Amino acid sequence: MTVHPTKILLLSMGDAFFKGALWGAYDCKVPLNVACLAAYLEQQGMAVDVVDLQIAGQPDQIVSRLPLAGYACVGLNATLGNVYNVYTLAGLIKKHAELPIFSFGVQTVLRDVQLRECPHLDVVAYGEEELTVQELCAAMISDRPLADVAGVIWRNGPDIVVNRPRTIELDLDSLPFPAFEKFDIDKYQPSPGKFLKRPQFQMITSRGCRWRCFFCSNLRGKAMRFRSPENIVAEIDLLQKKYGAQEIEFVDDTFTADRDRAMRFVELMRARRDRISFRICSRVDQVDLELLASLKSVGLYSVGYGMESGVDAILEQNRKDITTAQIRKAVAMTRQTGLEVRGFFMINLPGDTRDTIGRTESFIKELDLDLVNVQITYPWPGTALREHVRANYEVDEELWDKWDRCDGDDIVFLQPGLDKDYLSSTYRRIIRDFYFRPRFILRWLKRIRTWYDLKYSIFQAYALFANSVLGSLRSTK
């Protein structure tokens, strides 16, 4: 009798990074979605191995050493910017073993495109991953057909079949904490600009987004669901006791979307003996002075806001549902509480002109933020923005379907009056004017406390210099 392997292998590519910020490179963090998926599969009684290729070494060497015959299937995780690496990796795996391969993670915004572009991929698990991948792996282990597995796109002979979407998970507290024990934690370090203390761990405490930004792929859907404050604090307790965590980066898009939950979190954190630092992202219309001050009192030190533009008409056209007045108010409140303020901006948003981009540039200078991330707008697959751009603007056909061009400085479409030279030079100037001014440099020097901080700050500064200064010089030759 033939015994089929039952163990699952999850392979993760390194994260892509955005270039228009001090924290754009040298950021090495545990892939949180892989840690969460591994924990869930093991909770359901499945055996799982994890290999993170951002620290493991060259993919071809790693794959050649893996005992692939001992696995029932392989899952590949990546961002959109690393999708071509996944295609190469799938081919390497198929050379060594005829295993079914599925993709999961941010790359699945491509949906069936992945199967059309990569003959070595067999299945795409789209939407929320845990139950979908568990049912998918169970079917693969037992050689059952995939027709009844919700949330997958798969090959049926020459055809590509899109199964019904998976129902979203409503009870986030029922999910296990991430399986950080499957990673060599000491090898992961955040970039300067993305931490105050180390070791730092990432946590996500909500899913979904009820807002309607034109440019967002919104992988988790519109319905917002939240982990309870008690569940969040229990994970913080575990991270401190097991790994000596000194800081948490909450990766929720809008940590304060439920104000009552945030205030209950504050109440629970005040009752704890052990302090911990943390950073969040939010929306400028989802904070107030009391809330910010309360969060600061239990360890919050930095808030990031998606500001996008310095022009109300552009914010409105791109369905951001905020105003520049709200941005100014949120920045003032955040500063009043003594918190660091980070801002995220885009140029070449639909409706942008040289005038509106110039006003955004002036707005960034006016706000005098602690850190900024500037991107040239990229029309992500599956967004309303992508359809709008294709229908209304001049598209660079050579770059349009090049998925690795999403790292923040490539120009894949043009609007009237905005040529590539203008957009590229303006993008670089905004970064250069922000990060190489004496005021910012003096602020940054005060943050440097260790040799690690100094070393990677130098590396980061050079990366920014190469991108914003040397890049400008090359483009003028």
Secondary structure, 3 states (H helix, E strand, C coil): CCCCCCEEEEEECCCCCCCCCCCCCCCECCCHHHHHHHHHHHHCCCCEEEEEHHHHCCHHHHHHHCCHHHEEEEEEECCHHHHHHHHHHHHHHHHHCCCCEEEECHHHHHCHHHHHHCCCCCEEECCCCHHHHHHHHHHHHCCCCCCCCCCEEEEECCEEEECCCCCCCCCHHHCCCCCHHHCCHHHCECCCCCCCCCCEEEECCEECCCCCCCCCCCCCCCCCEECCHHHHHHHHHHHHHHHCCCEEEECCCCCCCCHHHHHHHHHHHHCCCCCCEEEEEECCCCCCHHHHHHHHHCCEEEEEEEEECCCHHHHHHCCCCCCHHHHHHHHHHHHHCCCEEEEEEEECCCCCCHHHHHHHHHHHHHHCCCEEEEEECCCCCCCHHHHHHHHHCEECHHHHCCHHHCCCCCCCEECCCCCHHHHHHHHHHHHHHHHCCHHHHHHHHHHCCCHHHHHHHHHHHHHHHHHHHHHHHHHHC
